[in-house]
Amino acid sequence: MYNGILPVYKERGLTSHDVVFKLRKILKTKKIGHTGTLDPEVSGVLPICIGTATRVSDYVMDMGKSYQATITLGESTTTEDQTGEVIEKVNISSNTITSIEVDRVLEEFKGVIEQIPPMYSSVKVNGKKLYEYARKGETIERPKRQVKIDEIERISDLTFIEQTCHFDIKVTCGKGTYIRTLATDIGKALGYPAHMSLLTRINSGGFNINESLSLEKISELHEHETLQHYLFPIEYGLKSLQHVVIDDDTLKYRILNGQKLLKKDFTLSLEKQFVFIDKISEKALAIYEHHPDKINEIKPKKVFN
C-alpha cells in the first residue's frame, strides 16, 4: 500500500479524473485523489495524493500554482480558450501593438484582482455547474471573485500570424484563478478580443513539472517495486502551514489522542491553522486550529495516527 504525494505529468487529452482512474488500476488501490482539476487540453504537473496523504490534499491545493500560457489577441471564443467557437474577431497587424504596451498592461494584473468565472467552468451557481447552463446555450449572471496573481510576465516576443497577435506569459497565482479568464481580461485591457490558446501548468503545490512522472513511468516503477522512492511524505503537503515542533512525550500523547489544548502552554504565537511536528521522527502529528468558541483553547482538525 502506497502512502504519499506523487507529482504526475498530465498529458493533453486526459481529464484529471482520467488520471486518477488510470492510477487506481495501475496501483490497485482506490484511495487516490487529485489536488485540483486540469482541463483536458491543459498539460502539466498534477500532484496526486495516495493513501493517508489524501487527508492533506486541500493543503496542497492552497500552496499556489504556476502556469505558462499563450495569449492570442484578435479573437475571443465561447470558452475563453482554443476549444471554443470564435465569437468576435478584430484584425491585428504588426504595427498595431507593441511589447511595451503588453508589459505595461501585465503589470496592472499583479496582486489581488477580480475575476468573473467563465461560463464553461465547474463553478456552481444556484446548485448547478456553469458549464451545464452553457451547454444549453444559457448565460447567467456570475458572481465576481477575488484571486491573487503573485507574478506575471511576458516570456516571448510578440508574433503576428493571420491577423492575430500571440505571446507567452508565465503566471504564479493562488487557488481559484482562471488563466483563460485572465487572458481575455488582458485582451480587454489592451482593447482587443482575446483568448488563451495554450496552457501548461509548470508548478503546483511546490512540485515542478520537471520532477513529475508520466503514467507510463509510474507503471514501470510500480512493476519494479521502486515507486515508493518517488513519493513525497504528507509533511511536504503541509509546508504552507506553521510548524510547531513537539518534544514532550506527554503533550505528544495528548495531541495524538485529539485532546483540546490551552494556548498559554505554547510560547510562540499560533496562526489560524498549524501542524504539530514530532521532533524525533519529524512526522506530522496533527493539524490544530483555534477553538471557535473558547478563545483560550486550540482544537484538533486532523490527527495523523
Disulfide bonds with the S-S distance in Angstrom:
none
